[in-house]
Amino acid sequence: MTNTKTRYTNDLTITLAKCRSMVLRVFIVSLMFGLTITIVVIISLFMVVFRQDKRSLHDSMATTYVKRVDLTKVDSSKLI
């Protein structure tokens, strides 16, 4: 009987240790992901604000450009 009780306690301890490490792993990965996304968004925002051509990070990486269009001169039938 005591052997079963000891084994149950050890299994519970191992399960709690695994659960704690899993929670820490998820927390650390989420924190790293959040920080990475935040840094990228801040860099992109500063690029749009301070660059003369108003290109953000993804525009620079994809070599696209921002084109200003006067909406009063656009033919709406050609938009679709």
ZIVENNOR-V35817 format. One record per helix or strand of 2 or more residues. SS is the DSSP state (H for helix, E for strand). FROM is the first residue (numbers start at 0). LEN is the number of residues. Records with the same first field share a line. If there is no record, write none. Layout:
BEGIN
SS=FROM-LEN / FROM-LEN
END
This chain:
BEGIN
H=1-49 / 56-6 / 70-3 / 75-3
END
